Amino acid sequence: MGRKPTLVQTLLAQAEGHLGNAAATRVHIRVGALSNISPTSLQRHFTTAVAGSSLEGAELVFHVESDPLSPDALSVRVVGVDRFS
């Protein structure tokens, strides 16, 4: 059996899916209220993982949800990518 991708690998794949061939300026990530994810930790891991890719240098913009009853309360996902014009 193959290994399950890490959260950062999953987010990278999502961001690249939004991006196409352009370079990114910002990656918008929604963090659910019950996801138990630290934006600071995620930033550090993301920065390391994107080195040398079209996402290198992109700013992470966190949209932290506060509603524990939201359908996305447990999720962490890319909700958009801003590209260079």
C-alpha positions as CSV (number, residue, x, y, z in Angstrom):
1,M,0.0,0.0,0.0
2,G,1.2,3.5,-0.8
3,R,1.6,6.2,1.9
4,K,-1.1,8.7,2.4
5,P,0.0,12.2,1.3
6,T,0.8,14.7,4.1
7,L,-1.4,17.7,4.6
8,V,1.2,20.0,3.0
9,Q,1.5,17.6,0.0
10,T,-2.3,17.7,-0.4
11,L,-2.4,21.5,-0.2
12,L,0.4,21.8,-2.7
13,A,-1.5,19.7,-5.2
14,Q,-4.7,21.7,-4.6
15,A,-2.8,25.0,-5.1
16,E,-1.1,23.7,-8.3
17,G,-4.5,22.7,-9.6
18,H,-5.7,26.3,-9.2
19,L,-2.5,27.7,-10.6
20,G,-1.8,26.1,-14.0
21,N,1.6,27.2,-15.4
22,A,1.7,30.7,-13.8
23,A,3.6,31.7,-10.7
24,A,1.6,32.4,-7.6
25,T,1.6,35.5,-5.5
26,R,-0.8,34.3,-2.8
27,V,-2.3,31.0,-1.7
28,H,-5.6,31.3,0.2
29,I,-6.1,28.5,2.7
30,R,-9.3,27.9,4.7
31,V,-8.6,26.5,8.2
32,G,-11.7,24.9,9.9
33,A,-12.4,25.8,13.5
34,L,-11.9,22.2,14.7
35,S,-9.0,21.3,12.3
36,N,-6.4,21.6,15.1
37,I,-3.9,23.1,12.6
38,S,-1.6,25.9,13.6
39,P,-1.2,28.4,10.7
40,T,2.3,29.2,12.0
41,S,3.4,25.6,11.7
42,L,1.7,25.1,8.4
43,Q,3.5,28.2,7.0
44,R,6.8,26.8,8.0
45,H,6.2,23.4,6.4
46,F,4.7,25.0,3.3
47,T,7.6,27.3,2.8
48,T,10.0,24.4,2.9
49,A,7.9,22.2,0.6
50,V,7.5,24.7,-2.2
51,A,11.2,25.6,-2.6
52,G,12.0,25.5,-6.3
53,S,8.4,25.3,-7.5
54,S,6.0,27.9,-9.0
55,L,4.6,28.4,-5.5
56,E,8.0,29.5,-4.0
57,G,7.7,33.0,-2.5
58,A,3.9,32.9,-2.5
59,E,2.3,34.4,0.6
60,L,-0.1,32.2,2.5
61,V,-3.3,33.9,3.4
62,F,-5.2,32.0,6.2
63,H,-9.0,32.3,6.4
64,V,-9.6,30.8,9.9
65,E,-13.1,29.7,10.5
66,S,-14.6,30.2,14.0
67,D,-17.9,28.2,13.6
68,P,-17.4,24.7,15.0
69,L,-20.8,23.7,13.4
70,S,-19.7,24.7,9.9
71,P,-19.5,21.7,7.4
72,D,-15.9,22.7,6.9
73,A,-15.0,22.8,10.6
74,L,-12.6,19.9,10.4
75,S,-11.0,20.7,7.0
76,V,-8.0,22.6,5.8
77,R,-8.0,23.3,2.1
78,V,-6.9,25.7,-0.6
79,V,-9.7,28.0,-1.6
80,G,-7.9,30.1,-4.2
81,V,-4.6,31.2,-5.7
82,D,-3.6,34.7,-6.9
83,R,-1.3,34.7,-9.9
84,F,1.2,37.2,-11.3
85,S,-0.6,39.3,-14.0
